[in-house]
Amino acid sequence: MATKEQIKKAILDIAGNPSSGAIASLADKWADAIAELDKTPRSDSEVADGAPLPAPKKESRVTKPTEIR
C-alpha cells in the first residue's frame, strides 16, 4: 500500500512534474482520494489489514444428464 506522498510523487512524475496548472494544484486531492480508496475494504469478505481471504467454495458441476431416454 502506497502512502499519500508516494502517490502524489507518482502523479506528478507521470504528468512531467508540472510546477503550476490543474495537475499540480489537484495532485494533493487526488493522492488523498487514492490513499483513502486503498484503506477501505473492497468487499465484505476482504479485510483492511491485508489478512488472507478464505478460500472460495468449490463448485459442483453436473457431468451426467439427469434424464433417461
PDB file with SEQRES, HELIX, SHEET and CRYST1 records, atoms N, CA, C and O in Angstrom:
SEQRES   1 A   69  MET ALA THR LYS GLU GLN ILE LYS LYS ALA ILE LEU ASP          
SEQRES   2 A   69  ILE ALA GLY ASN PRO SER SER GLY ALA ILE ALA SER LEU          
SEQRES   3 A   69  ALA ASP LYS TRP ALA ASP ALA ILE ALA GLU LEU ASP LYS          
SEQRES   4 A   69  THR PRO ARG SER ASP SER GLU VAL ALA ASP GLY ALA PRO          
SEQRES   5 A   69  LEU PRO ALA PRO LYS LYS GLU SER ARG VAL THR LYS PRO          
SEQRES   6 A   69  THR GLU ILE ARG                                              
HELIX    1 AA1 LYS A    4  ILE A   14  1                                  11    
HELIX    2 AA2 ALA A   22  LYS A   39  1                                  18    
CRYST1    1.000    1.000    1.000  90.00  90.00  90.00 P 1           1          
ATOM      1  N   MET A   1       0.831  -1.166   0.000  1.00  0.00           N  
ATOM      2  CA  MET A   1       0.000   0.000   0.000  1.00  0.00           C  
ATOM      3  C   MET A   1       0.888   1.247   0.000  1.00  0.00           C  
ATOM      4  O   MET A   1       1.798   1.382   0.818  1.00  0.00           O  
ATOM      5  N   ALA A   2       0.610   2.117  -0.904  1.00  0.00           N  
ATOM      6  CA  ALA A   2       1.408   3.329  -1.052  1.00  0.00           C  
ATOM      7  C   ALA A   2       0.907   4.420  -0.104  1.00  0.00           C  
ATOM      8  O   ALA A   2      -0.274   4.477   0.239  1.00  0.00           O  
ATOM      9  N   THR A   3       1.829   5.274   0.302  1.00  0.00           N  
ATOM     10  CA  THR A   3       1.464   6.408   1.140  1.00  0.00           C  
ATOM     11  C   THR A   3       0.991   7.558   0.253  1.00  0.00           C  
ATOM     12  O   THR A   3       1.139   7.526  -0.969  1.00  0.00           O  
ATOM     13  N   LYS A   4       0.425   8.565   0.893  1.00  0.00           N  
ATOM     14  CA  LYS A   4      -0.069   9.735   0.162  1.00  0.00           C  
ATOM     15  C   LYS A   4       1.061  10.422  -0.603  1.00  0.00           C  
ATOM     16  O   LYS A   4       0.874  10.841  -1.745  1.00  0.00           O  
ATOM     17  N   GLU A   5       2.219  10.535   0.019  1.00  0.00           N  
ATOM     18  CA  GLU A   5       3.355  11.195  -0.629  1.00  0.00           C  
ATOM     19  C   GLU A   5       3.860  10.393  -1.833  1.00  0.00           C  
ATOM     20  O   GLU A   5       4.244  10.978  -2.846  1.00  0.00           O  
ATOM     21  N   GLN A   6       3.863   9.063  -1.731  1.00  0.00           N  
ATOM     22  CA  GLN A   6       4.282   8.233  -2.858  1.00  0.00           C  
ATOM     23  C   GLN A   6       3.301   8.358  -4.022  1.00  0.00           C  
ATOM     24  O   GLN A   6       3.707   8.411  -5.183  1.00  0.00           O  
ATOM     25  N   ILE A   7       2.027   8.403  -3.706  1.00  0.00           N  
ATOM     26  CA  ILE A   7       1.001   8.538  -4.741  1.00  0.00           C  
ATOM     27  C   ILE A   7       1.125   9.903  -5.420  1.00  0.00           C  
ATOM     28  O   ILE A   7       1.055  10.000  -6.645  1.00  0.00           O  
ATOM     29  N   LYS A   8       1.310  10.956  -4.619  1.00  0.00           N  
ATOM     30  CA  LYS A   8       1.453  12.301  -5.182  1.00  0.00           C  
ATOM     31  C   LYS A   8       2.681  12.387  -6.087  1.00  0.00           C  
ATOM     32  O   LYS A   8       2.624  12.990  -7.158  1.00  0.00           O  
ATOM     33  N   LYS A   9       3.789  11.784  -5.656  1.00  0.00           N  
ATOM     34  CA  LYS A   9       5.001  11.792  -6.461  1.00  0.00           C  
ATOM     35  C   LYS A   9       4.770  11.063  -7.778  1.00  0.00           C  
ATOM     36  O   LYS A   9       5.234  11.521  -8.822  1.00  0.00           O  
ATOM     37  N   ALA A  10       4.058   9.932  -7.749  1.00  0.00           N  
ATOM     38  CA  ALA A  10       3.770   9.187  -8.977  1.00  0.00           C  
ATOM     39  C   ALA A  10       2.890  10.003  -9.919  1.00  0.00           C  
ATOM     40  O   ALA A  10       3.120  10.008 -11.128  1.00  0.00           O  
ATOM     41  N   ILE A  11       1.892  10.685  -9.384  1.00  0.00           N  
ATOM     42  CA  ILE A  11       1.010  11.523 -10.211  1.00  0.00           C  
ATOM     43  C   ILE A  11       1.815  12.619 -10.895  1.00  0.00           C  
ATOM     44  O   ILE A  11       1.674  12.846 -12.097  1.00  0.00           O  
ATOM     45  N   LEU A  12       2.659  13.297 -10.124  1.00  0.00           N  
ATOM     46  CA  LEU A  12       3.448  14.393 -10.689  1.00  0.00           C  
ATOM     47  C   LEU A  12       4.498  13.879 -11.678  1.00  0.00           C  
ATOM     48  O   LEU A  12       4.764  14.533 -12.687  1.00  0.00           O  
ATOM     49  N   ASP A  13       5.099  12.714 -11.399  1.00  0.00           N  
ATOM     50  CA  ASP A  13       6.081  12.149 -12.330  1.00  0.00           C  
ATOM     51  C   ASP A  13       5.444  11.809 -13.668  1.00  0.00           C  
ATOM     52  O   ASP A  13       6.012  12.086 -14.724  1.00  0.00           O  
ATOM     53  N   ILE A  14       4.261  11.209 -13.618  1.00  0.00           N  
ATOM     54  CA  ILE A  14       3.562  10.829 -14.846  1.00  0.00           C  
ATOM     55  C   ILE A  14       3.205  12.065 -15.661  1.00  0.00           C  
ATOM     56  O   ILE A  14       3.267  12.047 -16.890  1.00  0.00           O  
ATOM     57  N   ALA A  15       2.832  13.140 -14.970  1.00  0.00           N  
ATOM     58  CA  ALA A  15       2.421  14.370 -15.658  1.00  0.00           C  
ATOM     59  C   ALA A  15       3.605  15.229 -16.089  1.00  0.00           C  
ATOM     60  O   ALA A  15       3.397  16.285 -16.686  1.00  0.00           O  
ATOM     61  N   GLY A  16       4.844  14.812 -15.807  1.00  0.00           N  
ATOM     62  CA  GLY A  16       6.008  15.586 -16.222  1.00  0.00           C  
ATOM     63  C   GLY A  16       6.458  16.612 -15.206  1.00  0.00           C  
ATOM     64  O   GLY A  16       7.115  17.588 -15.566  1.00  0.00           O  
ATOM     65  N   ASN A  17       6.118  16.412 -13.942  1.00  0.00           N  
ATOM     66  CA  ASN A  17       6.489  17.312 -12.843  1.00  0.00           C  
ATOM     67  C   ASN A  17       6.117  18.771 -13.118  1.00  0.00           C  
ATOM     68  O   ASN A  17       6.995  19.632 -13.173  1.00  0.00           O  
ATOM     69  N   PRO A  18       4.824  19.054 -13.290  1.00  0.00           N  
ATOM     70  CA  PRO A  18       4.427  20.444 -13.533  1.00  0.00           C  
ATOM     71  C   PRO A  18       4.576  21.279 -12.263  1.00  0.00           C  
ATOM     72  O   PRO A  18       4.350  20.787 -11.158  1.00  0.00           O  
ATOM     73  N   SER A  19       4.954  22.534 -12.429  1.00  0.00           N  
ATOM     74  CA  SER A  19       5.082  23.432 -11.274  1.00  0.00           C  
ATOM     75  C   SER A  19       3.816  24.257 -11.072  1.00  0.00           C  
ATOM     76  O   SER A  19       3.614  24.825  -9.999  1.00  0.00           O  
ATOM     77  N   SER A  20       2.963  24.329 -12.091  1.00  0.00           N  
ATOM     78  CA  SER A  20       1.701  25.042 -11.970  1.00  0.00           C  
ATOM     79  C   SER A  20       0.680  24.370 -12.877  1.00  0.00           C  
ATOM     80  O   SER A  20       1.017  23.509 -13.690  1.00  0.00           O  
ATOM     81  N   GLY A  21      -0.560  24.775 -12.724  1.00  0.00           N  
ATOM     82  CA  GLY A  21      -1.616  24.223 -13.553  1.00  0.00           C  
ATOM     83  C   GLY A  21      -2.545  23.328 -12.759  1.00  0.00           C  
ATOM     84  O   GLY A  21      -2.410  23.180 -11.545  1.00  0.00           O  
ATOM     85  N   ALA A  22      -3.482  22.738 -13.463  1.00  0.00           N  
ATOM     86  CA  ALA A  22      -4.525  21.938 -12.819  1.00  0.00           C  
ATOM     87  C   ALA A  22      -3.953  20.688 -12.155  1.00  0.00           C  
ATOM     88  O   ALA A  22      -4.355  20.341 -11.045  1.00  0.00           O  
ATOM     89  N   ILE A  23      -3.036  20.020 -12.812  1.00  0.00           N  
ATOM     90  CA  ILE A  23      -2.484  18.785 -12.247  1.00  0.00           C  
ATOM     91  C   ILE A  23      -1.692  19.082 -10.980  1.00  0.00           C  
ATOM     92  O   ILE A  23      -1.826  18.370  -9.985  1.00  0.00           O  
ATOM     93  N   ALA A  24      -0.883  20.108 -11.008  1.00  0.00           N  
ATOM     94  CA  ALA A  24      -0.087  20.459  -9.831  1.00  0.00           C  
ATOM     95  C   ALA A  24      -0.974  20.864  -8.657  1.00  0.00           C  
ATOM     96  O   ALA A  24      -0.676  20.538  -7.508  1.00  0.00           O  
ATOM     97  N   SER A  25      -2.058  21.572  -8.945  1.00  0.00           N  
ATOM     98  CA  SER A  25      -2.923  22.034  -7.852  1.00  0.00           C  
ATOM     99  C   SER A  25      -3.828  20.926  -7.319  1.00  0.00           C  
ATOM    100  O   SER A  25      -4.227  20.964  -6.154  1.00  0.00           O  
ATOM    101  N   LEU A  26      -4.156  19.946  -8.152  1.00  0.00           N  
ATOM    102  CA  LEU A  26      -5.062  18.878  -7.717  1.00  0.00           C  
ATOM    103  C   LEU A  26      -4.348  17.602  -7.276  1.00  0.00           C  
ATOM    104  O   LEU A  26      -5.011  16.669  -6.824  1.00  0.00           O  
ATOM    105  N   ALA A  27      -3.047  17.530  -7.388  1.00  0.00           N  
ATOM    106  CA  ALA A  27      -2.308  16.317  -7.054  1.00  0.00           C  
ATOM    107  C   ALA A  27      -2.513  15.905  -5.596  1.00  0.00           C  
ATOM    108  O   ALA A  27      -2.629  14.715  -5.303  1.00  0.00           O  
ATOM    109  N   ASP A  28      -2.559  16.882  -4.674  1.00  0.00           N  
ATOM    110  CA  ASP A  28      -2.791  16.559  -3.258  1.00  0.00           C  
ATOM    111  C   ASP A  28      -4.156  15.914  -3.045  1.00  0.00           C  
ATOM    112  O   ASP A  28      -4.268  14.920  -2.326  1.00  0.00           O  
ATOM    113  N   LYS A  29      -5.190  16.471  -3.663  1.00  0.00           N  
ATOM    114  CA  LYS A  29      -6.544  15.934  -3.502  1.00  0.00           C  
ATOM    115  C   LYS A  29      -6.655  14.549  -4.115  1.00  0.00           C  
ATOM    116  O   LYS A  29      -7.296  13.665  -3.545  1.00  0.00           O  
ATOM    117  N   TRP A  30      -6.031  14.352  -5.280  1.00  0.00           N  
ATOM    118  CA  TRP A  30      -6.057  13.037  -5.926  1.00  0.00           C  
ATOM    119  C   TRP A  30      -5.336  12.013  -5.062  1.00  0.00           C  
ATOM    120  O   TRP A  30      -5.813  10.890  -4.897  1.00  0.00           O  
ATOM    121  N   ALA A  31      -4.194  12.394  -4.514  1.00  0.00           N  
ATOM    122  CA  ALA A  31      -3.434  11.480  -3.668  1.00  0.00           C  
ATOM    123  C   ALA A  31      -4.224  11.114  -2.420  1.00  0.00           C  
ATOM    124  O   ALA A  31      -4.209   9.956  -2.001  1.00  0.00           O  
ATOM    125  N   ASP A  32      -4.921  12.091  -1.812  1.00  0.00           N  
ATOM    126  CA  ASP A  32      -5.770  11.797  -0.650  1.00  0.00           C  
ATOM    127  C   ASP A  32      -6.862  10.797  -1.004  1.00  0.00           C  
ATOM    128  O   ASP A  32      -7.101   9.838  -0.269  1.00  0.00           O  
ATOM    129  N   ALA A  33      -7.520  11.029  -2.134  1.00  0.00           N  
ATOM    130  CA  ALA A  33      -8.625  10.162  -2.541  1.00  0.00           C  
ATOM    131  C   ALA A  33      -8.134   8.743  -2.840  1.00  0.00           C  
ATOM    132  O   ALA A  33      -8.780   7.769  -2.454  1.00  0.00           O  
ATOM    133  N   ILE A  34      -7.006   8.626  -3.520  1.00  0.00           N  
ATOM    134  CA  ILE A  34      -6.469   7.299  -3.845  1.00  0.00           C  
ATOM    135  C   ILE A  34      -6.004   6.583  -2.586  1.00  0.00           C  
ATOM    136  O   ILE A  34      -6.230   5.381  -2.445  1.00  0.00           O  
ATOM    137  N   ALA A  35      -5.362   7.294  -1.672  1.00  0.00           N  
ATOM    138  CA  ALA A  35      -4.922   6.686  -0.412  1.00  0.00           C  
ATOM    139  C   ALA A  35      -6.120   6.212   0.401  1.00  0.00           C  
ATOM    140  O   ALA A  35      -6.060   5.168   1.050  1.00  0.00           O  
ATOM    141  N   GLU A  36      -7.201   6.973   0.369  1.00  0.00           N  
ATOM    142  CA  GLU A  36      -8.416   6.578   1.102  1.00  0.00           C  
ATOM    143  C   GLU A  36      -9.042   5.328   0.487  1.00  0.00           C  
ATOM    144  O   GLU A  36      -9.515   4.449   1.207  1.00  0.00           O  
ATOM    145  N   LEU A  37      -9.044   5.249  -0.838  1.00  0.00           N  
ATOM    146  CA  LEU A  37      -9.551   4.044  -1.507  1.00  0.00           C  
ATOM    147  C   LEU A  37      -8.707   2.832  -1.158  1.00  0.00           C  
ATOM    148  O   LEU A  37      -9.221   1.720  -1.036  1.00  0.00           O  
ATOM    149  N   ASP A  38      -7.426   3.049  -1.000  1.00  0.00           N  
ATOM    150  CA  ASP A  38      -6.510   1.969  -0.679  1.00  0.00           C  
ATOM    151  C   ASP A  38      -6.758   1.419   0.726  1.00  0.00           C  
ATOM    152  O   ASP A  38      -6.466   0.254   0.996  1.00  0.00           O  
ATOM    153  N   LYS A  39      -7.290   2.245   1.614  1.00  0.00           N  
ATOM    154  CA  LYS A  39      -7.524   1.840   3.006  1.00  0.00           C  
ATOM    155  C   LYS A  39      -8.811   1.038   3.181  1.00  0.00           C  
ATOM    156  O   LYS A  39      -8.862   0.139   4.021  1.00  0.00           O  
ATOM    157  N   THR A  40      -9.834   1.341   2.417  1.00  0.00           N  
ATOM    158  CA  THR A  40     -11.132   0.721   2.630  1.00  0.00           C  
ATOM    159  C   THR A  40     -11.184  -0.683   2.041  1.00  0.00           C  
ATOM    160  O   THR A  40     -10.593  -0.928   0.989  1.00  0.00           O  
ATOM    161  N   PRO A  41     -11.886  -1.617   2.704  1.00  0.00           N  
ATOM    162  CA  PRO A  41     -12.024  -2.963   2.141  1.00  0.00           C  
ATOM    163  C   PRO A  41     -12.832  -2.935   0.850  1.00  0.00           C  
ATOM    164  O   PRO A  41     -13.747  -2.123   0.707  1.00  0.00           O  
ATOM    165  N   ARG A  42     -12.503  -3.810  -0.085  1.00  0.00           N  
ATOM    166  CA  ARG A  42     -13.177  -3.833  -1.375  1.00  0.00           C  
ATOM    167  C   ARG A  42     -14.468  -4.634  -1.336  1.00  0.00           C  
ATOM    168  O   ARG A  42     -15.336  -4.438  -2.186  1.00  0.00           O  
ATOM    169  N   SER A  43     -14.614  -5.531  -0.369  1.00  0.00           N  
ATOM    170  CA  SER A  43     -15.839  -6.313  -0.266  1.00  0.00           C  
ATOM    171  C   SER A  43     -16.051  -6.708   1.189  1.00  0.00           C  
ATOM    172  O   SER A  43     -15.216  -6.423   2.048  1.00  0.00           O  
ATOM    173  N   ASP A  44     -17.177  -7.368   1.459  1.00  0.00           N  
ATOM    174  CA  ASP A  44     -17.471  -7.783   2.825  1.00  0.00           C  
ATOM    175  C   ASP A  44     -16.488  -8.832   3.332  1.00  0.00           C  
ATOM    176  O   ASP A  44     -16.176  -8.872   4.522  1.00  0.00           O  
ATOM    177  N   SER A  45     -16.004  -9.677   2.431  1.00  0.00           N  
ATOM    178  CA  SER A  45     -15.113 -10.754   2.855  1.00  0.00           C  
ATOM    179  C   SER A  45     -13.653 -10.330   2.917  1.00  0.00           C  
ATOM    180  O   SER A  45     -12.828 -11.069   3.453  1.00  0.00           O  
ATOM    181  N   GLU A  46     -13.314  -9.168   2.388  1.00  0.00           N  
ATOM    182  CA  GLU A  46     -11.937  -8.683   2.402  1.00  0.00           C  
ATOM    183  C   GLU A  46     -11.735  -7.778   3.599  1.00  0.00           C  
ATOM    184  O   GLU A  46     -12.564  -6.910   3.873  1.00  0.00           O  
ATOM    185  N   VAL A  47     -10.658  -7.972   4.302  1.00  0.00           N  
ATOM    186  CA  VAL A  47     -10.381  -7.158   5.475  1.00  0.00           C  
ATOM    187  C   VAL A  47      -9.351  -6.096   5.147  1.00  0.00           C  
ATOM    188  O   VAL A  47      -8.572  -6.252   4.207  1.00  0.00           O  
ATOM    189  N   ALA A  48      -9.342  -5.015   5.917  1.00  0.00           N  
ATOM    190  CA  ALA A  48      -8.483  -3.870   5.632  1.00  0.00           C  
ATOM    191  C   ALA A  48      -7.029  -4.113   6.014  1.00  0.00           C  
ATOM    192  O   ALA A  48      -6.142  -3.438   5.491  1.00  0.00           O  
ATOM    193  N   ASP A  49      -6.759  -5.066   6.919  1.00  0.00           N  
ATOM    194  CA  ASP A  49      -5.382  -5.253   7.366  1.00  0.00           C  
ATOM    195  C   ASP A  49      -4.562  -6.151   6.458  1.00  0.00           C  
ATOM    196  O   ASP A  49      -3.401  -6.432   6.758  1.00  0.00           O  
ATOM    197  N   GLY A  50      -5.132  -6.604   5.365  1.00  0.00           N  
ATOM    198  CA  GLY A  50      -4.379  -7.404   4.406  1.00  0.00           C  
ATOM    199  C   GLY A  50      -4.337  -8.882   4.724  1.00  0.00           C  
ATOM    200  O   GLY A  50      -3.579  -9.625   4.102  1.00  0.00           O  
ATOM    201  N   ALA A  51      -5.137  -9.323   5.679  1.00  0.00           N  
ATOM    202  CA  ALA A  51      -5.172 -10.745   6.009  1.00  0.00           C  
ATOM    203  C   ALA A  51      -5.712 -11.530   4.824  1.00  0.00           C  
ATOM    204  O   ALA A  51      -6.536 -11.019   4.066  1.00  0.00           O  
ATOM    205  N   PRO A  52      -5.257 -12.765   4.655  1.00  0.00           N  
ATOM    206  CA  PRO A  52      -5.732 -13.548   3.507  1.00  0.00           C  
ATOM    207  C   PRO A  52      -7.222 -13.859   3.614  1.00  0.00           C  
ATOM    208  O   PRO A  52      -7.765 -14.031   4.705  1.00  0.00           O  
ATOM    209  N   LEU A  53      -7.855 -13.925   2.471  1.00  0.00           N  
ATOM    210  CA  LEU A  53      -9.275 -14.235   2.419  1.00  0.00           C  
ATOM    211  C   LEU A  53      -9.479 -15.742   2.499  1.00  0.00           C  
ATOM    212  O   LEU A  53      -8.587 -16.500   2.116  1.00  0.00           O  
ATOM    213  N   PRO A  54     -10.621 -16.189   2.984  1.00  0.00           N  
ATOM    214  CA  PRO A  54     -10.889 -17.625   2.977  1.00  0.00           C  
ATOM    215  C   PRO A  54     -10.994 -18.130   1.545  1.00  0.00           C  
ATOM    216  O   PRO A  54     -11.348 -17.384   0.632  1.00  0.00           O  
ATOM    217  N   ALA A  55     -10.681 -19.403   1.366  1.00  0.00           N  
ATOM    218  CA  ALA A  55     -10.720 -19.993   0.029  1.00  0.00           C  
ATOM    219  C   ALA A  55     -12.160 -19.991  -0.494  1.00  0.00           C  
ATOM    220  O   ALA A  55     -13.096 -20.194   0.278  1.00  0.00           O  
ATOM    221  N   PRO A  56     -12.342 -19.765  -1.795  1.00  0.00           N  
ATOM    222  CA  PRO A  56     -13.694 -19.785  -2.352  1.00  0.00           C  
ATOM    223  C   PRO A  56     -14.295 -21.189  -2.277  1.00  0.00           C  
ATOM    224  O   PRO A  56     -13.575 -22.187  -2.263  1.00  0.00           O  
ATOM    225  N   LYS A  57     -15.617 -21.245  -2.230  1.00  0.00           N  
ATOM    226  CA  LYS A  57     -16.298 -22.537  -2.165  1.00  0.00           C  
ATOM    227  C   LYS A  57     -16.114 -23.279  -3.481  1.00  0.00           C  
ATOM    228  O   LYS A  57     -16.114 -22.685  -4.560  1.00  0.00           O  
ATOM    229  N   LYS A  58     -15.960 -24.581  -3.364  1.00  0.00           N  
ATOM    230  CA  LYS A  58     -15.755 -25.400  -4.544  1.00  0.00           C  
ATOM    231  C   LYS A  58     -17.062 -25.524  -5.310  1.00  0.00           C  
ATOM    232  O   LYS A  58     -18.126 -25.707  -4.719  1.00  0.00           O  
ATOM    233  N   GLU A  59     -16.972 -25.423  -6.639  1.00  0.00           N  
ATOM    234  CA  GLU A  59     -18.157 -25.539  -7.477  1.00  0.00           C  
ATOM    235  C   GLU A  59     -18.507 -27.009  -7.682  1.00  0.00           C  
ATOM    236  O   GLU A  59     -17.633 -27.872  -7.752  1.00  0.00           O  
ATOM    237  N   SER A  60     -19.794 -27.264  -7.773  1.00  0.00           N  
ATOM    238  CA  SER A  60     -20.223 -28.619  -8.127  1.00  0.00           C  
ATOM    239  C   SER A  60     -20.778 -28.570  -9.540  1.00  0.00           C  
ATOM    240  O   SER A  60     -21.639 -27.749  -9.856  1.00  0.00           O  
ATOM    241  N   ARG A  61     -20.272 -29.459 -10.386  1.00  0.00           N  
ATOM    242  CA  ARG A  61     -20.673 -29.461 -11.785  1.00  0.00           C  
ATOM    243  C   ARG A  61     -21.412 -30.743 -12.120  1.00  0.00           C  
ATOM    244  O   ARG A  61     -21.115 -31.816 -11.594  1.00  0.00           O  
ATOM    245  N   VAL A  62     -22.362 -30.601 -12.992  1.00  0.00           N  
ATOM    246  CA  VAL A  62     -23.125 -31.751 -13.453  1.00  0.00           C  
ATOM    247  C   VAL A  62     -22.379 -32.344 -14.639  1.00  0.00           C  
ATOM    248  O   VAL A  62     -22.178 -31.674 -15.651  1.00  0.00           O  
ATOM    249  N   THR A  63     -21.969 -33.609 -14.509  1.00  0.00           N  
ATOM    250  CA  THR A  63     -21.235 -34.244 -15.609  1.00  0.00           C  
ATOM    251  C   THR A  63     -22.066 -35.266 -16.368  1.00  0.00           C  
ATOM    252  O   THR A  63     -21.709 -35.653 -17.481  1.00  0.00           O  
ATOM    253  N   LYS A  64     -23.168 -35.706 -15.778  1.00  0.00           N  
ATOM    254  CA  LYS A  64     -24.044 -36.649 -16.457  1.00  0.00           C  
ATOM    255  C   LYS A  64     -25.444 -36.073 -16.496  1.00  0.00           C  
ATOM    256  O   LYS A  64     -25.841 -35.365 -15.571  1.00  0.00           O  
ATOM    257  N   PRO A  65     -26.199 -36.358 -17.539  1.00  0.00           N  
ATOM    258  CA  PRO A  65     -27.579 -35.860 -17.590  1.00  0.00           C  
ATOM    259  C   PRO A  65     -28.448 -36.544 -16.555  1.00  0.00           C  
ATOM    260  O   PRO A  65     -28.230 -37.709 -16.224  1.00  0.00           O  
ATOM    261  N   THR A  66     -29.422 -35.829 -16.047  1.00  0.00           N  
ATOM    262  CA  THR A  66     -30.314 -36.397 -15.042  1.00  0.00           C  
ATOM    263  C   THR A  66     -31.473 -37.169 -15.665  1.00  0.00           C  
ATOM    264  O   THR A  66     -32.105 -37.986 -14.994  1.00  0.00           O  
ATOM    265  N   GLU A  67     -31.752 -36.920 -16.920  1.00  0.00           N  
ATOM    266  CA  GLU A  67     -32.876 -37.606 -17.579  1.00  0.00           C  
ATOM    267  C   GLU A  67     -32.404 -38.885 -18.273  1.00  0.00           C  
ATOM    268  O   GLU A  67     -31.257 -38.991 -18.708  1.00  0.00           O  
ATOM    269  N   ILE A  68     -33.295 -39.826 -18.360  1.00  0.00           N  
ATOM    270  CA  ILE A  68     -33.014 -41.091 -19.040  1.00  0.00           C  
ATOM    271  C   ILE A  68     -33.882 -41.165 -20.288  1.00  0.00           C  
ATOM    272  O   ILE A  68     -35.085 -40.914 -20.225  1.00  0.00           O  
ATOM    273  N   ARG A  69     -33.278 -41.507 -21.418  1.00  0.00           N  
ATOM    274  CA  ARG A  69     -34.037 -41.609 -22.666  1.00  0.00           C  
ATOM    275  C   ARG A  69     -34.150 -43.024 -23.110  1.00  0.00           C  
ATOM    276  O   ARG A  69     -34.757 -43.300 -24.145  1.00  0.00           O  
TER     277      ARG A  69                                                      
END                                                                             
